[in-house]
């Protein structure tokens, strides 16, 4: 079973929810943890216990580990491994994007089976052209993994840029259309896109045949009702991402799991 089909199955089992693991300074403090590698590790271990095997998709934000240097990456390695060993589907939110051998290096780091940072999927930035992402897309397809390509982001700078038209089509729509070409066939494809839940004019997605990750639900103002409106008849492929609105229930494991469960239940 390929990545897209596995994710759809997980959505049916747990509800189509993606929970972010975002150990930024404010949350470490709110949970009574130090802004140290030890605090980072404890935060991550709590999240693993709360969410592993209980939500469809889990998304560690790489930047909050990277800021601690090699020690932070060591915690991230442990977190990715623990989540995947528990049977969870994990997307590393690293937003990588480059060309040629450099893109191949990123693909190997995050998607190659057996790698120290192995995840089930990786977020990618396509503004060197979707074609530049081919090494990561090809590795994902070979290894039964997935990618999520930035297409229509919800921050104001992105919306004003990505909504611009070239030859009668918005940049965001061109990104979606380029990704759709990788998802031919009857099964759900491995190449997904990221579309902000607060985007005013989202691109057309009915032909993508791949998963859609929708950040911005909860603290950023997006709602599950808005997600369902964007999804239309393809709701089984849409996975809203929540972070702060769930993580604010921590550090109690049961409260974190309960919060995620209640949101997931609304997306079955």
C-alpha positions in Angstrom: 0.0 0.0 0.0 1.4 3.4 -1.0 1.7 6.5 1.1 -1.5 8.1 -0.1 -3.6 4.9 0.5 -2.0 4.4 4.0 -2.8 7.9 5.0 -6.5 7.6 3.8 -6.7 4.4 5.9 -5.3 6.1 8.9 -7.8 8.9 8.4 -10.7 6.4 8.4 -9.4 4.8 11.6 -8.5 7.9 13.7 -10.1 10.9 11.9 -8.3 13.0 9.3 -6.3 15.1 11.8 -2.6 16.0 11.6 -1.2 17.0 15.0 2.0 19.2 15.0 4.8 18.7 17.5 6.0 22.3 17.9 8.3 22.7 20.9 8.8 26.4 20.6 9.9 28.6 23.6 6.4 29.6 24.7 5.1 26.0 24.9 8.2 24.8 26.7 7.7 27.5 29.3 3.9 26.8 29.5 4.6 23.1 30.1 7.1 24.0 32.9 10.1 22.8 30.9 13.4 24.5 30.4 14.4 25.9 27.1 17.1 23.2 26.9 17.8 20.0 25.1 16.4 18.2 28.2 13.2 20.2 28.0 13.0 19.5 24.3 13.4 15.8 24.9 10.8 15.7 27.7 8.3 17.7 25.5 8.8 15.2 22.6 8.5 12.1 24.8 5.2 13.4 26.1 3.9 14.1 22.6 4.9 10.6 21.5 3.1 9.0 24.4 0.0 11.1 23.8 -0.3 10.9 20.0 1.5 7.8 18.7 -1.1 5.3 17.4 -4.0 7.7 18.2 -4.0 10.3 15.3 -3.8 9.9 11.6 -0.7 12.0 10.9 1.9 13.6 13.2 4.1 16.5 12.1 7.2 17.4 14.0 8.4 21.0 13.1 12.1 20.5 12.3 13.0 24.2 13.0 12.3 23.8 16.7 14.8 20.9 16.9 17.4 22.4 14.6 17.8 25.5 16.8 19.5 23.2 19.4 22.1 22.1 16.9 23.3 18.5 16.7 21.8 17.7 20.2 18.4 18.9 18.9 18.6 16.7 15.8 19.5 13.7 18.1 16.2 14.3 19.9 14.4 14.6 16.6 15.9 11.3 15.4 14.6 9.6 18.6 11.2 11.2 18.2 10.8 10.1 14.6 11.9 6.6 15.4 9.6 6.2 18.3 6.6 7.5 16.4 7.2 5.3 13.4 7.9 2.2 15.6 4.5 2.8 17.2 2.9 2.6 13.7 2.2 6.3 13.3 2.5 8.1 10.0 5.0 11.0 10.4 5.7 14.0 8.2 8.9 15.9 8.8 8.0 19.6 8.4 11.4 20.7 7.0 10.3 22.6 3.9 13.3 21.6 1.9 13.8 22.7 -1.7 16.9 22.8 -4.0 18.2 21.3 -7.2 20.2 18.4 -8.5 22.5 16.5 -6.1 21.5 18.8 -3.2 17.9 17.9 -3.5 19.0 14.3 -3.7 20.8 14.8 -0.4 17.7 16.1 1.3 15.7 13.2 -0.1 18.2 10.7 1.3 18.3 12.4 4.6 14.5 12.4 5.2 13.0 9.7 3.0 15.6 6.9 2.5 14.6 3.7 4.4 16.9 3.1 7.3 18.2 6.7 7.5 18.7 8.4 10.9 16.0 11.0 10.1 13.7 8.7 8.2 10.1 10.0 8.1 7.1 8.8 6.1 6.7 12.1 4.3 8.5 15.4 3.9 7.3 19.0 3.3 8.9 20.6 0.2 9.2 24.2 -1.1 8.7 24.3 -4.9 9.7 27.8 -5.9 12.8 26.6 -7.9 10.1 24.8 -9.9 8.2 21.6 -9.0 10.5 19.8 -11.4 13.5 20.6 -9.2 11.8 18.4 -6.5 12.0 15.3 -8.7 14.8 13.5 -6.7 12.6 13.7 -3.5 9.4 12.7 -5.3 11.0 9.8 -7.1 12.6 8.5 -3.9 9.2 8.9 -2.1 7.5 6.9 -4.8 10.1 4.1 -4.8 10.1 3.8 -1.0 6.3 4.0 -0.4 6.6 7.4 1.1 5.1 10.9 0.4 5.8 14.6 0.0 3.7 17.7 0.7 4.5 20.6 -1.7 3.8 24.1 -0.6 1.1 25.4 -3.0 -1.1 28.0 -1.3 0.1 29.2 2.1 -1.9 31.3 4.4 0.5 34.0 5.5 -0.2 37.4 3.9 3.0 37.5 1.9 2.4 34.1 0.4 -1.2 34.8 -0.5 -0.4 38.0 -2.3 2.5 36.3 -4.2 0.9 32.9 -4.9 -2.4 34.4 -6.1 -0.6 36.3 -8.9 -1.5 35.0 -12.4 0.8 33.9 -15.2 -0.8 33.1 -18.5 -4.2 33.2 -16.9 -3.5 30.9 -14.0 -2.5 31.6 -10.4 1.0 30.4 -9.2 -0.7 28.3 -6.6 -2.8 26.6 -9.2 0.2 25.9 -11.4 1.9 24.2 -8.4 -1.1 22.0 -7.8 -1.4 21.1 -11.5 2.3 20.2 -11.6 1.9 17.9 -8.6 -1.2 16.2 -10.0 0.9 15.0 -12.9 2.8 12.7 -10.6 -0.4 11.1 -9.2 -1.7 9.2 -12.2 -3.5 6.0 -11.7 -6.4 4.8 -9.6 -4.7 4.8 -6.2 -4.2 7.9 -4.2 -0.9 9.4 -5.1 2.2 10.1 -3.0 2.5 13.8 -4.0 0.4 16.0 -1.8 0.1 19.7 -1.4 -0.1 22.2 1.4 -3.0 24.7 1.3 -3.7 27.0 4.2 -7.0 26.6 5.9 -7.4 30.4 5.9 -6.5 31.0 2.2 -9.2 33.2 0.7 -9.2 31.8 -2.8 -7.8 28.2 -2.6 -6.7 26.5 -5.9 -8.8 23.9 -7.5 -7.9 20.5 -6.0 -10.4 18.0 -7.3 -7.9 16.6 -9.9 -4.9 16.2 -7.5 -5.6 12.6 -6.5 -3.2 13.1 -3.6 -3.5 14.2 0.1 -3.9 17.8 1.1 -2.4 19.2 4.3 -4.2 22.2 5.7 -2.3 24.2 8.4 -3.9 27.2 10.2 -6.8 25.5 12.0 -7.3 26.7 15.5 -5.1 29.4 16.8 -4.5 30.9 13.3 -8.2 31.3 12.7 -9.0 28.4 10.4 -12.0 26.2 11.2 -12.9 22.6 10.5 -16.0 23.9 8.7 -13.7 25.9 6.4 -11.7 22.8 5.7 -14.7 20.8 4.7 -15.9 23.7 2.4 -12.5 23.7 0.6 -12.5 19.9 0.4 -15.9 19.4 -1.2 -16.4 15.8 -2.4 -12.8 14.9 -1.7 -12.9 15.3 2.1 -11.2 11.9 2.6 -8.0 13.4 1.2 -7.9 16.5 3.4 -6.0 16.6 6.6 -6.2 19.7 8.7 -3.2 20.5 10.9 -3.6 21.6 14.5 -0.7 22.4 16.8 -1.2 25.1 19.5 -4.9 24.4 20.0 -4.0 20.8 21.0 -0.6 21.3 22.6 -2.1 23.9 24.9 -3.8 21.0 26.7 -0.4 19.7 27.8 1.7 18.6 29.5 -0.8 16.1 30.7 -0.8 13.1 28.4 -4.4 12.2 28.8 -5.6 15.7 28.2 -3.5 16.0 25.0 -4.8 12.7 23.7 -8.4 13.6 24.6 -8.1 16.9 22.8 -6.7 15.3 19.7 -9.4 12.5 19.9 -12.2 15.0 20.1 -11.0 16.9 17.0 -10.3 13.7 15.1 -13.8 12.4 15.8 -15.2 15.4 14.0 -13.3 14.4 10.9 -14.3 10.8 10.4 
